[in-house]
């Protein structure tokens, strides 16, 4: 009799632990899906802004485009130089 009671308690504890682990996994998965959702929203917003900037650049005159490209190139070179100095 005592052996069966102990076996039932152990089985109940194992089931409870399994359910608890499954619940923790589902909560972590839920958080992961929320993070992915907000990253996708941010990527979509970034893509929309990139398209707006592309059309804005296309509407510029040739001289303005050259000046804009020069500013961007100089900014990139400065960032690369700063990274080289920090290494």
TORLO-978697 format. One record per atom (N, C-alpha, C): y negated, z negated, x negated; residue in one letter. Coordinates in steps of 0.05 Angstrom, whole numbers, padded with zeros to 5 digits, always signed. Layout:
REM TORLO-978697
YZXa
...
//
This chain:
REM TORLO-978697
+00024+00000-00016x
+00000+00000+00000x
-00025+00000-00017x
-00025-00018-00037x
-00049-00020-00054x
-00054+00005-00070x
-00033+00019-00078x
-00035+00044-00093x
-00048+00065-00077x
-00042+00067-00051x
-00054+00087-00034x
-00083+00082-00030x
-00090+00057-00026x
-00119+00050-00022x
-00135+00058-00047x
-00124+00052-00071x
-00138+00058-00096x
-00140+00089-00099x
-00119+00103-00091x
-00119+00132-00093x
-00140+00144-00074x
-00142+00133-00050x
-00163+00143-00031x
-00191+00138-00042x
-00195+00115-00054x
-00221+00108-00065x
-00228+00127-00088x
-00209+00132-00105x
-00213+00150-00127x
-00219+00179-00117x
-00204+00188-00097x
-00208+00215-00086x
-00236+00216-00073x
-00244+00195-00059x
-00270+00195-00046x
-00292+00196-00067x
-00289+00181-00089x
-00308+00181-00110x
-00310+00208-00124x
-00288+00221-00128x
-00288+00248-00140x
-00302+00268-00122x
-00296+00267-00096x
-00310+00284-00076x
-00340+00279-00076x
-00347+00254-00076x
-00376+00247-00076x
-00390+00257-00101x
-00377+00254-00124x
-00388+00263-00149x
-00390+00294-00149x
-00370+00307-00139x
-00371+00336-00136x
-00394+00346-00119x
-00397+00333-00096x
-00419+00340-00078x
-00446+00334-00090x
-00448+00312-00105x
-00473+00306-00119x
-00480+00326-00140x
-00460+00335-00155x
-00464+00355-00176x
-00472+00382-00163x
-00459+00389-00141x
-00465+00414-00127x
-00494+00413-00116x
-00502+00390-00106x
-00530+00387-00096x
-00550+00390-00118x
-00544+00378-00141x
-00562+00380-00165x
-00564+00409-00174x
-00542+00423-00174x
-00542+00452-00181x
-00559+00468-00162x
-00556+00463-00136x
-00571+00478-00116x
-00601+00472-00118x
-00608+00447-00124x
-00637+00441-00128x
-00648+00455-00152x
-00633+00456-00174x
-00643+00470-00198x
-00645+00500-00193x
-00626+00511-00178x
-00627+00539-00171x
-00651+00545-00154x
-00657+00527-00135x
-00680+00530-00117x
-00706+00531-00134x
-00708+00513-00153x
-00732+00512-00170x
-00734+00538-00186x
-00711+00547-00197x
-00711+00572-00212x
-00720+00596-00195x
-00711+00597-00171x
-00719+00619-00153x
-00749+00618-00147x
-00760+00594-00144x
-00788+00591-00139x
-00804+00601-00163x
-00795+00595-00187x
-00808+00604-00212x
-00807+00634-00213x
-00784+00646-00208x
-00782+00675-00209x
-00800+00688-00188x
-00801+00676-00165x
-00818+00687-00143x
-00848+00688-00152x
-00857+00666-00163x
-00885+00665-00171x
-00891+00683-00195x
-00871+00686-00213x
-00874+00705-00235x
-00876+00734-00225x
-00860+00740-00205x
-00861+00767-00194x
-00888+00772-00180x
-00898+00752-00166x
-00924+00755-00154x
-00946+00759-00175x
-00944+00744-00197x
-00964+00748-00218x
-00962+00775-00231x
-00937+00785-00235x
-00933+00811-00247x
-00944+00833-00228x
-00940+00830-00202x
-00951+00849-00183x
-00981+00850-00183x
-00994+00826-00184x
-01023+00825-00186x
-01033+00837-00211x
-01019+00832-00233x
-01027+00844-00259x
-01025+00875-00258x
-01004+00885-00245x
-01001+00914-00243x
-01023+00926-00226x
-01031+00913-00205x
-01053+00923-00188x
-01079+00923-00204x
-01084+00902-00219x
-01108+00902-00236x
-01107+00923-00257x
-01084+00928-00269x
-01082+00949-00289x
-01088+00977-00277x
-01079+00982-00253x
-01085+01007-00240x
-01115+01009-00234x
-01128+00987-00226x
-01156+00988-00221x
-01171+00994-00247x
-01163+00981-00269x
-01176+00986-00295x
-01172+01015-00304x
-01148+01026-00299x
-01143+01054-00306x
-01161+01073-00292x
-01164+01069-00266x
-01182+01087-00251x
-01212+01082-00259x
-01219+01058-00266x
-01246+01052-00275x
-01251+01067-00302x
-01231+01067-00320x
-01235+01080-00345x
-01236+01111-00341x
-01220+01121-00323x
-01221+01150-00317x
-01248+01159-00306x
-01262+01140-00292x
-01287+01148-00280x
-01310+01146-00300x
-01305+01136-00324x
-01326+01133-00344x
-01331+01160-00358x
-01355+01163-00370x
-01360+01187-00385x
-01345+01186-00411x
-01344+01209-00425x
-01329+01211-00450x
-01340+01191-00471x
-01366+01189-00473x
-01378+01171-00493x
-01371+01142-00487x
-01373+01135-00461x
-01366+01108-00453x
-01337+01101-00459x
-01319+01121-00455x
-01291+01116-00461x
-01287+01112-00491x
-01301+01127-00508x
-01298+01123-00537x
-01308+01096-00545x
-01330+01087-00534x
-01341+01060-00540x
-01321+01039-00530x
-01310+01042-00506x
-01291+01023-00496x
-01266+01021-00513x
-01255+01045-00521x
-01232+01045-00538x
-01237+01032-00565x
-01261+01037-00576x
-01268+01025-00601x
-01269+00994-00599x
-01281+00984-00577x
-01282+00955-00573x
-01254+00943-00571x
-01237+00956-00556x
-01209+00946-00553x
-01195+00947-00580x
-01198+00969-00595x
-01184+00971-00621x
-01194+00949-00640x
-01220+00945-00641x
-01232+00925-00659x
-01221+00897-00651x
-01220+00892-00625x
-01210+00866-00616x
-01181+00862-00624x
-01165+00882-00622x
-01136+00880-00630x
-01134+00876-00660x
-01150+00890-00676x
-01150+00887-00705x
-01159+00859-00713x
-01179+00848-00700x
-01188+00821-00706x
-01166+00800-00699x
-01152+00804-00676x
-01130+00786-00669x
-01107+00788-00690x
-01101+00812-00699x
-01080+00815-00719x
-01088+00802-00745x
-01113+00805-00753x
-01123+00792-00777x
-01122+00762-00775x
-01129+00751-00752x
-01128+00722-00748x
-01099+00712-00750x
-01081+00728-00739x
-01052+00719-00740x
-01042+00721-00768x
-01051+00741-00784x
-01042+00742-00812x
-01053+00719-00828x
-01078+00712-00823x
-01090+00690-00837x
-01076+00663-00831x
-01068+00659-00806x
-01055+00634-00798x
-01027+00632-00809x
-01014+00655-00815x
-00987+00653-00826x
-00989+00645-00854x
//
